[in-house]
Amino acid sequence: MASGLSARLRRLESCVLMLGEMRGRLEYLQPTVQSLISALAGQQRFENLGFLRESAGAMLEGNTFSYCWREALEKWSNALGREEAAILASLSDVLGRSDLESQLSAIALAQEQLEQRIAGVRERALKQGNLYRSMGVLGGVAAAIILI
C-alpha cells in the first residue's frame, strides 16, 4: 500500500513535468496535437505515464485526440486518481481546438491544479505510508508469535 502511494505520487509529479514540456513545445514549436503526444510518449522520463502511449497509439489508428485522451485517462484513472485524471481529461476540450494562448492557459491551469493535488497526496503518502509500513511489521511479528 505504501509503495502504491509512492508510485502514484511519482506519476503525478511526472504529469506536472509532462505539462511543462507540453507548454514549452506548444509555445515554441507549435506542433500538431498528434505529433506533440507522440513526442511526449516517446520520452523515457514519461514512461510511467502509460496513458500517453495509449493515446498516441490510438491516434495513429485514426481516432481523434479528444476521444483517445479521454479513453486512455479513464483506463489510468485508478493509477492517477479520479480527480487528477479529470484535470488532465479537461485538456481534450482545448488542445488542438482553440488558439495558442487558450491552450497554454489551460495547460498552466491544469499544471497548477495538479501541483495542489500533489501536495495533498504527498502529505497522505507520508502519513499513511508510515502507518502501512508499521502495520506490515506488526503483522509479521504477530504471525511469528502465532507460529511459535
C-alpha positions in Angstrom: 0.0 0.0 0.0 2.8 2.4 0.9 4.6 1.7 -2.4 1.4 2.2 -4.3 1.0 5.7 -2.7 4.6 6.5 -3.6 4.1 5.3 -7.2 1.0 7.4 -7.6 3.0 10.4 -6.3 5.7 9.8 -8.8 3.2 9.5 -11.7 1.6 12.8 -10.7 4.9 14.5 -10.5 5.7 13.1 -14.0 2.3 14.6 -15.2 3.4 18.0 -14.0 6.7 17.7 -15.8 4.8 16.5 -18.9 2.5 19.5 -18.8 5.6 21.8 -18.6 7.1 20.1 -21.6 3.8 20.3 -23.4 3.6 24.1 -22.8 7.2 24.6 -24.0 6.7 22.6 -27.1 3.4 24.3 -28.0 4.8 27.7 -27.4 8.0 27.4 -29.4 7.4 24.5 -31.9 3.6 24.7 -32.3 3.3 21.0 -33.4 0.0 19.2 -34.1 -1.6 17.6 -31.2 -0.8 14.1 -32.6 2.9 14.9 -33.0 3.0 16.5 -29.6 1.6 13.5 -27.8 3.7 11.1 -29.8 6.9 13.1 -28.9 6.0 13.1 -25.2 5.1 9.4 -25.3 8.5 8.6 -26.8 10.4 10.2 -23.9 11.8 7.8 -21.3 11.2 10.2 -18.4 7.4 9.8 -19.1 7.4 6.0 -19.4 5.4 5.7 -16.2 2.6 7.6 -17.9 1.0 4.8 -19.9 -1.9 7.0 -20.9 0.5 8.9 -23.2 1.5 5.7 -25.1 -2.1 4.6 -25.3 -3.3 8.0 -26.6 -0.5 8.2 -29.2 -1.2 4.6 -30.4 -4.9 5.2 -30.7 -4.4 8.4 -32.6 -2.3 6.5 -35.1 -5.3 4.3 -35.7 -7.2 7.4 -36.9 -9.1 8.3 -33.7 -9.5 11.9 -32.6 -7.2 13.3 -29.9 -10.2 14.1 -27.6 -11.5 10.5 -27.8 -8.1 8.9 -27.4 -7.0 11.2 -24.5 -10.2 10.7 -22.5 -10.3 6.9 -23.1 -6.7 6.5 -22.0 -7.2 8.6 -18.9 -10.3 6.7 -18.0 -8.2 3.5 -18.0 -5.5 5.1 -15.9 -7.8 6.9 -13.5 -7.1 4.4 -10.7 -3.3 4.8 -11.1 -3.5 8.6 -11.2 -6.6 9.3 -9.1 -10.0 10.1 -10.4 -9.7 13.9 -9.7 -6.3 14.1 -11.2 -7.3 12.2 -14.3 -10.3 14.5 -14.7 -8.0 17.5 -14.6 -5.9 16.0 -17.4 -9.0 14.9 -19.3 -10.3 18.5 -19.4 -7.4 19.4 -21.7 -9.1 17.4 -24.5 -11.6 20.2 -24.9 -8.9 22.7 -25.6 -5.8 21.1 -27.1 -5.9 21.4 -30.9 -9.3 23.1 -30.8 -8.5 26.7 -29.8 -5.9 29.4 -30.2 -2.4 29.0 -28.8 -3.0 31.3 -25.8 -6.1 29.4 -24.7 -4.2 26.1 -25.0 -1.2 27.5 -23.0 -3.6 28.9 -20.3 -5.5 25.6 -20.0 -2.2 23.7 -19.6 -0.9 26.1 -17.0 -4.2 25.8 -15.1 -4.1 22.0 -15.2 -0.4 22.1 -14.0 -1.3 24.4 -11.1 -4.3 22.2 -10.1 -2.1 19.1 -10.2 0.6 20.7 -8.1 -2.0 21.5 -5.5 -3.2 17.8 -5.6 0.4 16.6 -5.3 0.8 18.5 -2.0 -2.2 16.6 -0.6 -1.0 13.2 -2.0 2.5 13.8 -0.6 1.2 14.5 2.9 -1.1 11.5 2.7 1.7 9.3 1.4 3.9 10.4 4.3 1.3 9.7 7.0 -0.4 6.6 5.6 2.9 5.2 4.3 4.3 5.1 7.8 1.1 3.5 9.0 1.2 0.8 6.4 4.8 0.0 7.0 4.3 -0.2 10.7 1.2 -2.4 10.3 3.2 -4.7 8.0 6.0 -5.1 10.6 3.5 -5.6 13.4 1.6 -8.1 11.3 4.8 -10.1 10.6 5.6 -10.1 14.3 2.1 -11.3 15.2 2.4 -14.1 12.6 5.8 -15.1 14.0 4.4 -15.2 17.6 1.4 -17.3 16.5 3.6 -19.7 14.6 5.9 -20.1 17.7 
